[in-house]
Amino acid sequence: MNQTIKSKGINFGLIFGLALILPVLYAYAVNLNYFVSFWSLGVLVLTFFVHGFWVVGSLKKAQGGYATFKEAFSVFFLANAIGLLISTLMTVLIFIVIDPELQVTVKELTINTTTEFMQNMGANTEQIDEAIKGIQEQDNYSVGAQIKGYFTTLVVFSIFGLLISLILKKKREE
């Protein structure tokens, strides 16, 4: 891995990590409902795609407009691994160390949001009760769940990273 890829990957990883933790900090400090908002998911998806194209485009610019598929994916993967790690560590810090009771509050908000959504979609009481039971049995904020979530998200993001890298690659003509 060349120095430009390392440098861009680390710098953009730190930027991506900051972009991922700011909504978490906002939700924790200002509005807990943001944890269960569909808008937060939309912001995450938008941030991911903007970041992906930005980091690969930046590498291409630094290399005179060229980046092989391997180079593009390498910088993308490095930046995402770092950014997601920062986000995961912040989530563990908030939900395990700083405020363990927050897990209960967010779970209650999730149940309320899910119930309201399912009622609006015309689900019957049995379906709603089953969904609530599933939510109550989940432990989304344990360290183990966070580690699993980190790797799962990294794999899913990497699949899209392969596509972004394929779209933006440009080899030098021999």
Accessible surface in RSA format (square Angstrom, percent):
REM  Atomic radii and reference values for relative SASA: ProtOr
REM  Chains: A
REM  Algorithm: Lee & Richards
REM  Probe-radius: 1.40
REM  Slices: 20
REM RES _ NUM      All-atoms   Total-Side   Main-Chain    Non-polar    All polar
REM                ABS   REL    ABS   REL    ABS   REL    ABS   REL    ABS   REL
RES MET A   1   133.86  69.3  59.38  39.3  74.48 177.3  70.07  59.6  63.79  84.5
RES ASN A   2    63.98  44.1  51.16  49.4  12.82  30.9  42.63 102.6  21.35  20.6
RES GLN A   3   130.93  73.2 124.16  90.7   6.77  16.1  64.01 136.2  66.92  50.8
RES THR A   4    47.32  33.7  42.37  43.0   4.94  11.8  11.97  16.1  35.35  53.4
RES ILE A   5     5.88   3.3   5.88   4.4   0.00   0.0   5.88   4.2   0.00   0.0
RES LYS A   6    91.13  44.5  91.13  55.9   0.00   0.0  38.58  34.7  52.55  56.0
RES SER A   7    46.33  39.1  39.48  52.7   6.85  15.8  22.73  48.4  23.59  33.1
RES LYS A   8    52.33  25.5  52.33  32.1   0.00   0.0  12.55  11.3  39.78  42.4
RES GLY A   9     0.00   0.0   0.00   N/A   0.00   0.0   0.00   0.0   0.00   0.0
RES ILE A  10    80.75  45.9  80.75  60.2   0.00   0.0  80.75  58.1   0.00   0.0
RES ASN A  11    77.18  53.2  75.04  72.5   2.13   5.1  16.23  39.1  60.95  58.9
RES PHE A  12    15.54   7.8  15.54   9.6   0.00   0.0  15.54   9.4   0.00   0.0
RES GLY A  13     0.00   0.0   0.00   N/A   0.00   0.0   0.00   0.0   0.00   0.0
RES LEU A  14    95.81  53.4  90.67  64.9   5.14  12.9  91.28  64.1   4.53  12.2
RES ILE A  15    77.16  43.9  74.83  55.7   2.33   5.6  76.34  55.0   0.82   2.2
RES PHE A  16     1.22   0.6   0.30   0.2   0.92   2.4   1.22   0.7   0.00   0.0
RES GLY A  17     0.00   0.0   0.00   N/A   0.00   0.0   0.00   0.0   0.00   0.0
RES LEU A  18    95.57  53.2  94.09  67.3   1.48   3.7  94.99  66.7   0.59   1.6
RES ALA A  19    35.22  32.4  24.23  37.4  10.99  25.0  28.63  40.3   6.59  17.5
RES LEU A  20    13.30   7.4   7.88   5.6   5.42  13.6   8.49   6.0   4.81  12.9
RES ILE A  21    18.61  10.6  18.61  13.9   0.00   0.0  18.61  13.4   0.00   0.0
RES LEU A  22    95.92  53.4  92.43  66.1   3.49   8.8  92.85  65.2   3.07   8.3
RES PRO A  23    36.23  26.4  31.32  28.6   4.91  17.8  35.94  29.7   0.29   1.8
RES VAL A  24    27.68  18.2  26.35  23.9   1.34   3.2  27.66  24.0   0.02   0.1
RES LEU A  25    66.02  36.8  64.82  46.4   1.20   3.0  65.25  45.8   0.78   2.1
RES TYR A  26    97.50  45.5  90.79  51.7   6.72  17.5  67.97  51.1  29.53  36.4
RES ALA A  27     0.76   0.7   0.76   1.2   0.00   0.0   0.76   1.1   0.00   0.0
RES TYR A  28    71.06  33.2  56.62  32.2  14.44  37.6  38.70  29.1  32.36  39.9
RES ALA A  29    83.03  76.3  44.29  68.3  38.74  88.1  51.22  72.1  31.81  84.3
RES VAL A  30   105.39  69.4  70.39  63.7  35.01  84.4  75.84  65.9  29.56  80.2
RES ASN A  31    56.96  39.3  53.15  51.4   3.81   9.2  10.86  26.1  46.10  44.6
RES LEU A  32    58.92  32.8  53.85  38.5   5.06  12.7  53.85  37.8   5.06  13.6
RES ASN A  33    83.11  57.3  81.94  79.2   1.17   2.8  21.31  51.3  61.80  59.7
RES TYR A  34    41.41  19.3  39.68  22.6   1.72   4.5  31.94  24.0   9.46  11.7
RES PHE A  35    43.89  22.0  15.69   9.7  28.20  73.4  19.42  11.8  24.47  70.0
RES VAL A  36    26.33  17.3  10.52   9.5  15.80  38.1  18.62  16.2   7.71  20.9
RES SER A  37    30.34  25.6  16.70  22.3  13.64  31.4  20.64  44.0   9.70  13.6
RES PHE A  38   133.23  66.7 122.97  76.2  10.26  26.7 123.83  75.1   9.40  26.9
RES TRP A  39   203.00  81.5 200.23  96.9   2.77   6.5 172.02  91.7  30.98  50.3
RES SER A  40    25.77  21.8  20.25  27.0   5.52  12.7  12.00  25.6  13.76  19.3
RES LEU A  41   104.47  58.2 101.67  72.7   2.80   7.0 104.47  73.4   0.00   0.0
RES GLY A  42    38.82  47.9   0.00   N/A  38.82  47.9  33.43  91.7   5.39  12.1
RES VAL A  43    62.23  41.0  60.43  54.7   1.80   4.3  61.39  53.3   0.84   2.3
RES LEU A  44    62.79  35.0  59.56  42.6   3.24   8.1  62.34  43.8   0.45   1.2
RES VAL A  45    71.21  46.9  69.72  63.1   1.49   3.6  71.21  61.9   0.00   0.0
RES LEU A  46   118.78  66.1 115.96  83.0   2.82   7.1 118.54  83.3   0.24   0.6
RES THR A  47    31.57  22.5  26.19  26.6   5.38  12.8  17.02  22.9  14.55  22.0
RES PHE A  48     5.14   2.6   5.14   3.2   0.00   0.0   5.14   3.1   0.00   0.0
RES PHE A  49    70.06  35.1  69.96  43.3   0.10   0.3  70.06  42.5   0.00   0.0
RES VAL A  50    86.12  56.7  79.50  72.0   6.62  15.9  84.88  73.8   1.24   3.4
RES HIS A  51     6.61   3.6   5.65   3.9   0.97   2.5   6.37   6.6   0.24   0.3
RES GLY A  52     0.00   0.0   0.00   N/A   0.00   0.0   0.00   0.0   0.00   0.0
RES PHE A  53    81.72  40.9  76.83  47.6   4.89  12.7  77.09  46.7   4.63  13.2
RES TRP A  54   130.11  52.2 122.63  59.4   7.48  17.6 105.77  56.4  24.34  39.5
RES VAL A  55     0.00   0.0   0.00   0.0   0.00   0.0   0.00   0.0   0.00   0.0
RES VAL A  56     0.00   0.0   0.00   0.0   0.00   0.0   0.00   0.0   0.00   0.0
RES GLY A  57    30.19  37.2   0.00   N/A  30.19  37.2  24.68  67.7   5.52  12.4
RES SER A  58    19.18  16.2  11.72  15.6   7.46  17.2  10.17  21.7   9.01  12.6
RES LEU A  59     0.00   0.0   0.00   0.0   0.00   0.0   0.00   0.0   0.00   0.0
RES LYS A  60    41.71  20.4  41.71  25.6   0.00   0.0  14.59  13.1  27.13  28.9
RES LYS A  61   174.45  85.1 153.65  94.3  20.80  49.5 103.11  92.8  71.34  76.0
RES ALA A  62    56.86  52.3  14.37  22.2  42.49  96.7  26.45  37.2  30.41  80.5
RES GLN A  63    28.35  15.9  20.54  15.0   7.80  18.6  20.73  44.1   7.61   5.8
RES GLY A  64    58.51  72.2   0.00   N/A  58.51  72.2  38.03 104.4  20.48  45.9
RES GLY A  65    27.21  33.6   0.00   N/A  27.21  33.6  24.62  67.6   2.59   5.8
RES TYR A  66    61.21  28.6  61.19  34.8   0.02   0.1  20.91  15.7  40.30  49.7
RES ALA A  67     0.97   0.9   0.00   0.0   0.97   2.2   0.93   1.3   0.04   0.1
RES THR A  68    45.40  32.3  45.25  45.9   0.15   0.3  42.35  56.9   3.05   4.6
RES PHE A  69    73.85  36.9  71.69  44.4   2.16   5.6  71.69  43.5   2.16   6.2
RES LYS A  70   160.94  78.5 155.39  95.3   5.55  13.2 101.49  91.4  59.45  63.3
RES GLU A  71    42.44  24.4  42.04  31.8   0.39   0.9  10.94  21.2  31.50  25.7
RES ALA A  72     0.00   0.0   0.00   0.0   0.00   0.0   0.00   0.0   0.00   0.0
RES PHE A  73    46.33  23.2  46.33  28.7   0.00   0.0  46.33  28.1   0.00   0.0
RES SER A  74    24.18  20.4  18.26  24.4   5.92  13.6   6.50  13.8  17.68  24.8
RES VAL A  75     0.00   0.0   0.00   0.0   0.00   0.0   0.00   0.0   0.00   0.0
RES PHE A  76     0.29   0.1   0.29   0.2   0.00   0.0   0.29   0.2   0.00   0.0
RES PHE A  77    79.37  39.7  79.20  49.1   0.17   0.4  79.37  48.1   0.00   0.0
RES LEU A  78    40.48  22.5  39.95  28.6   0.53   1.3  40.44  28.4   0.03   0.1
RES ALA A  79     0.00   0.0   0.00   0.0   0.00   0.0   0.00   0.0   0.00   0.0
RES ASN A  80     0.79   0.5   0.79   0.8   0.00   0.0   0.79   1.9   0.00   0.0
RES ALA A  81    17.58  16.2  16.63  25.7   0.94   2.1  17.01  24.0   0.57   1.5
RES ILE A  82    38.59  22.0  37.94  28.3   0.66   1.6  38.57  27.8   0.03   0.1
RES GLY A  83     0.00   0.0   0.00   N/A   0.00   0.0   0.00   0.0   0.00   0.0
RES LEU A  84    12.98   7.2  12.85   9.2   0.13   0.3  12.85   9.0   0.13   0.3
RES LEU A  85    84.45  47.0  84.45  60.4   0.00   0.0  84.45  59.3   0.00   0.0
RES ILE A  86    46.52  26.5  44.50  33.1   2.03   4.9  45.41  32.7   1.11   3.0
RES SER A  87    19.42  16.4  19.25  25.7   0.17   0.4   1.10   2.4  18.32  25.7
RES THR A  88    19.23  13.7  17.10  17.3   2.13   5.1   9.81  13.2   9.42  14.2
RES LEU A  89   105.97  59.0 101.67  72.7   4.29  10.8 101.98  71.6   3.99  10.7
RES MET A  90    40.34  20.9  37.36  24.7   2.98   7.1  37.65  32.0   2.69   3.6
RES THR A  91    17.91  12.7  17.91  18.2   0.00   0.0   9.21  12.4   8.71  13.2
RES VAL A  92    28.52  18.8  28.46  25.8   0.06   0.1  28.52  24.8   0.00   0.0
RES LEU A  93    76.23  42.5  75.06  53.7   1.17   2.9  76.14  53.5   0.08   0.2
RES ILE A  94     2.02   1.2   2.02   1.5   0.00   0.0   2.02   1.5   0.00   0.0
RES PHE A  95     1.08   0.5   1.08   0.7   0.00   0.0   1.08   0.7   0.00   0.0
RES ILE A  96    57.11  32.5  46.52  34.7  10.59  25.5  47.00  33.8  10.11  27.4
RES VAL A  97    99.73  65.6  75.68  68.5  24.05  58.0  80.51  70.0  19.22  52.1
RES ILE A  98    98.22  55.9  68.45  51.0  29.77  71.7  74.23  53.5  23.98  65.1
RES ASP A  99    39.14  27.4  37.29  37.1   1.84   4.4   6.30  14.8  32.83  32.7
RES PRO A 100    70.57  51.4  65.12  59.4   5.45  19.8  65.13  53.8   5.45  33.9
RES GLU A 101   121.96  70.0 121.07  91.6   0.89   2.1  57.02 110.3  64.94  53.0
RES LEU A 102     6.25   3.5   4.43   3.2   1.81   4.6   6.13   4.3   0.12   0.3
RES GLN A 103    39.82  22.3  38.98  28.5   0.84   2.0  10.21  21.7  29.61  22.5
RES VAL A 104    79.45  52.3  77.23  69.9   2.22   5.4  79.39  69.0   0.06   0.2
RES THR A 105    48.70  34.6  48.54  49.2   0.17   0.4  22.87  30.7  25.83  39.0
RES VAL A 106     2.83   1.9   2.83   2.6   0.00   0.0   2.83   2.5   0.00   0.0
RES LYS A 107    62.94  30.7  59.48  36.5   3.46   8.2  43.57  39.2  19.37  20.6
RES GLU A 108    98.25  56.4  96.84  73.3   1.41   3.4  35.47  68.6  62.78  51.3
RES LEU A 109    36.36  20.3  36.22  25.9   0.14   0.4  36.22  25.4   0.14   0.4
RES THR A 110    40.78  29.0  40.78  41.3   0.00   0.0  33.40  44.9   7.39  11.2
RES ILE A 111    27.83  15.8  27.83  20.7   0.00   0.0  27.83  20.0   0.00   0.0
RES ASN A 112    93.53  64.5  86.92  84.0   6.62  15.9  26.55  63.9  66.98  64.7
RES THR A 113    44.66  31.8  39.27  39.8   5.39  12.8  31.47  42.3  13.19  19.9
RES THR A 114    33.12  23.6  29.16  29.6   3.96   9.4  20.47  27.5  12.64  19.1
RES THR A 115    29.95  21.3  29.91  30.3   0.04   0.1  28.48  38.3   1.47   2.2
RES GLU A 116   110.76  63.6 109.39  82.8   1.37   3.3  29.14  56.4  81.62  66.6
RES PHE A 117    96.49  48.3  93.62  58.0   2.87   7.5  96.16  58.3   0.34   1.0
RES MET A 118    36.76  19.0  36.37  24.1   0.39   0.9  33.73  28.7   3.03   4.0
RES GLN A 119   110.50  61.8  91.78  67.1  18.72  44.6  26.01  55.4  84.49  64.1
RES ASN A 120   115.91  79.9  80.09  77.4  35.82  86.3  25.67  61.8  90.24  87.2
RES MET A 121   136.84  70.9 103.55  68.5  33.28  79.2  86.57  73.6  50.26  66.6
RES GLY A 122    65.64  80.9   0.00   N/A  65.64  80.9  35.02  96.1  30.62  68.6
RES ALA A 123    27.57  25.3   9.28  14.3  18.29  41.6  14.73  20.7  12.84  34.0
RES ASN A 124    84.16  58.0  75.32  72.8   8.84  21.3  40.82  98.2  43.34  41.9
RES THR A 125    98.96  70.4  94.75  96.1   4.21  10.0  58.58  78.7  40.37  61.0
RES GLU A 126   135.27  77.7 127.35  96.3   7.92  18.9  44.51  86.1  90.76  74.1
RES GLN A 127    93.38  52.2  88.53  64.7   4.85  11.6  27.71  59.0  65.67  49.8
RES ILE A 128    14.25   8.1  14.25  10.6   0.00   0.0  14.25  10.3   0.00   0.0
RES ASP A 129    79.74  55.9  73.71  73.4   6.03  14.3  28.03  66.0  51.71  51.6
RES GLU A 130   126.84  72.8 117.36  88.8   9.47  22.6  42.76  82.7  84.08  68.6
RES ALA A 131    30.48  28.0  16.76  25.9  13.72  31.2  28.23  39.7   2.25   6.0
RES ILE A 132    34.42  19.6  34.42  25.6   0.00   0.0  34.42  24.8   0.00   0.0
RES LYS A 133   126.64  61.8 126.04  77.3   0.60   1.4  69.46  62.5  57.18  60.9
RES GLY A 134    29.95  36.9   0.00   N/A  29.95  36.9  28.33  77.8   1.62   3.6
RES ILE A 135    24.01  13.7  23.37  17.4   0.64   1.5  23.37  16.8   0.64   1.7
RES GLN A 136   104.46  58.4  86.87  63.5  17.59  41.9  23.52  50.1  80.93  61.4
RES GLU A 137   123.67  71.0  88.38  66.9  35.29  84.0  47.46  91.8  76.21  62.2
RES GLN A 138    91.18  51.0  84.22  61.5   6.97  16.6  26.24  55.8  64.95  49.3
RES ASP A 139    82.65  57.9  69.52  69.2  13.14  31.1  34.79  81.9  47.86  47.7
RES ASN A 140    83.31  57.5  75.27  72.7   8.04  19.4  16.41  39.5  66.91  64.7
RES TYR A 141    43.88  20.5  43.77  24.9   0.11   0.3  22.61  17.0  21.27  26.2
RES SER A 142    33.81  28.6  31.52  42.1   2.29   5.3  25.35  54.0   8.46  11.9
RES VAL A 143    71.07  46.8  68.62  62.1   2.45   5.9  68.62  59.6   2.45   6.6
RES GLY A 144    48.24  59.5   0.00   N/A  48.24  59.5  36.85 101.1  11.39  25.5
RES ALA A 145    31.99  29.4  17.28  26.7  14.71  33.5  22.56  31.8   9.43  25.0
RES GLN A 146    25.25  14.1  23.04  16.8   2.20   5.2   1.25   2.7  24.00  18.2
RES ILE A 147    90.53  51.5  89.77  66.9   0.76   1.8  90.53  65.2   0.00   0.0
RES LYS A 148   150.06  73.2 142.96  87.7   7.10  16.9  92.91  83.6  57.15  60.9
RES GLY A 149    30.61  37.7   0.00   N/A  30.61  37.7  30.17  82.8   0.44   1.0
RES TYR A 150    29.90  14.0  25.52  14.5   4.38  11.4  17.51  13.2  12.39  15.3
RES PHE A 151   116.21  58.1 115.85  71.8   0.37   1.0 116.09  70.4   0.12   0.4
RES THR A 152    73.90  52.6  68.32  69.3   5.58  13.3  59.63  80.1  14.27  21.6
RES THR A 153    44.50  31.7  41.60  42.2   2.90   6.9  19.40  26.1  25.10  37.9
RES LEU A 154    14.22   7.9  14.22  10.2   0.00   0.0  14.22  10.0   0.00   0.0
RES VAL A 155    91.46  60.2  89.02  80.6   2.44   5.9  91.23  79.3   0.22   0.6
RES VAL A 156    67.28  44.3  67.28  60.9   0.00   0.0  67.28  58.5   0.00   0.0
RES PHE A 157    19.89   9.9  19.89  12.3   0.00   0.0  19.89  12.1   0.00   0.0
RES SER A 158    15.05  12.7  15.00  20.0   0.05   0.1  13.84  29.5   1.20   1.7
RES ILE A 159    95.82  54.5  95.36  71.0   0.47   1.1  95.36  68.7   0.47   1.3
RES PHE A 160    81.20  40.6  81.03  50.2   0.17   0.5  81.03  49.1   0.17   0.5
RES GLY A 161     0.00   0.0   0.00   N/A   0.00   0.0   0.00   0.0   0.00   0.0
RES LEU A 162    74.79  41.6  73.60  52.7   1.18   3.0  73.91  51.9   0.87   2.4
RES LEU A 163    93.07  51.8  92.73  66.3   0.34   0.8  92.92  65.3   0.14   0.4
RES ILE A 164     4.00   2.3   4.00   3.0   0.00   0.0   4.00   2.9   0.00   0.0
RES SER A 165     0.00   0.0   0.00   0.0   0.00   0.0   0.00   0.0   0.00   0.0
RES LEU A 166    98.63  54.9  90.39  64.7   8.24  20.7  90.39  63.5   8.24  22.2
RES ILE A 167   119.15  67.8  90.31  67.3  28.84  69.5  96.88  69.8  22.27  60.4
RES LEU A 168    35.53  19.8  34.34  24.6   1.18   3.0  35.53  24.9   0.00   0.0
RES LYS A 169    88.10  43.0  72.34  44.4  15.76  37.5  21.60  19.4  66.50  70.8
RES LYS A 170   105.75  51.6 100.61  61.7   5.14  12.2  56.13  50.5  49.62  52.9
RES LYS A 171   143.98  70.2 130.04  79.8  13.94  33.2  74.17  66.8  69.81  74.4
RES ARG A 172   138.79  58.3 128.17  65.3  10.62  25.3  54.13  74.0  84.66  51.3
RES GLU A 173   168.05  96.5 136.90 103.6  31.15  74.2  55.41 107.2 112.63  92.0
RES GLU A 174   211.37 121.4 139.19 105.3  72.19 171.9  96.87 187.4 114.50  93.5
END  Absolute sums over single chains surface
CHAIN  1 A    10413.0       9027.9       1385.1       7018.4       3394.6
END  Absolute sums over all chains
TOTAL         10413.0       9027.9       1385.1       7018.4       3394.6
